[in-house]
Amino acid sequence: MPKNPDSLPLRVQGGARLQGEVAVSGAKNSALKLMALSLLATGTTEISNVPEILDVSIMAELLTRLGCQVTVAGDCVSITVPERPDHRADYDLVRKMRASINVLGPLVARCGEAEVALPGGDAIGSRGLDFHVAGLEQLGAEIVVEHGFVIARAPEGLRGADIFLDFPSVGATENLLTAAVLAKGTTRIDNAAREPEIVDIANMLIGMGAEIEGAGTPTLTIHGVPSLNPTKHRTIPDRVVSGTWAFAAAMTQGDIFIRNARAEYLEIPLEKLVESGCIVTATDEGIHVVSKGRPKAVDVSTLPFPGFPTDLQPMIIALNSIADGHAVVTENVFEGRFMFVNEMIRLGADIKTDGHHASIRGREILSAAPVTATDIRAGAALVLAGLVSDGETIVEDTFHIDRGYPGFAEQLRSLGADVRY
Ligand code: UD1
């Protein structure tokens, strides 16, 4: 299904001015979670607008191993869930894709037990599960972590509780929400994540018969129901991919219409692009970003939604690397997320990091070099950086990019970029 299965290096020719239209597909960070929560109802659930990426195949395999029948056809995924799914998710799949942890809440709610391998760390830092575990315990599950697995048991079923999250973690909010929908009584999650993907998940759950109030606000109230029905649901458009194209226009002094992009998901990033000199117009069909000159440097701090997303932090660093002036970018979500800065420095960027701050002095042009993608978003940012370099930049480990950007190279070419595997 995904293109570029051999993870070929991508040759990126500098000097492009991207111009034209791109269409954004469904959000990876929604679709994978929607697939996982389909476990909550016996029968066939259909999810459309699913991006054609490897992680969808991995989630499909995980669900298959849990006893589901999964078919992926184009951007539609159909999942038939048995009366009693299996309850164990093994390390070989979980380590390939962190979103696998999202089966924990649905399995313990549905089966009264779940065993899910710990996902481990990745290239953007350590990513804890303590909020997931503490919240499920409050819902009445007994949890042990041993031999690399989180093992949760609630033989009598879960019961509603008042839960406060120390940090509005997206993953913890998702696991607790998808567990609480089948708990006895009412659950309140305070300081819940407000990301659009949480709202998408809540909307699908409501379509299945769940009773949820407050999605998109810091307080979620969930009145548990005895069972849920399968449903049909369309995934929201990907805000990170949309944002990446907006930055691509800004960096290349381009003119891109980003079809399906929604401005309400990207208010702060779009404000930052306006501050850097772009003209941004939002319509019901998408977002139009035009840049007529060298971008101005802009300071940014990443924060949970509606703050500037950590997933677009590599893009703002890439933009500031060629901007007029000096900027400070502060990363407040993932401590390891500056690792790709060393690759930007290989491209001649003038960046110094100190703890969770990066100080960037813009240069007129970057210096083409071979670089390596360290994660999905860093990979995309390196490609954009290559487009504003003085020659041919080669980006290695492109499998990272393919995990988040279906058909990235083809879309870049359609906008006039000279890129090839
Ligand atoms: C995060 C992003 C999300 C993005 C996704 C993929 C935020 C708030 N979340 O979601 O927008 O799409 O990455 O890149 O920007 N944490 C704990 N204990 C826990 C759970 C989380 O300490 O039990 C910490 C994490 O280590 C991290 C922070 O909380 O520092 C945010 O984690 P979380 O929102 O859960 O991460 P993701 O769900 O992966």
Residues whose N, C-alpha, C, O or C-beta is under 5 A from the ligand:
A	BS01	UD1	N29 S126 R127 G128 L129 D130 F131 H132 F167 P168 S169 V170 G171 A172 L303 P304 T310 D311 V333 F334
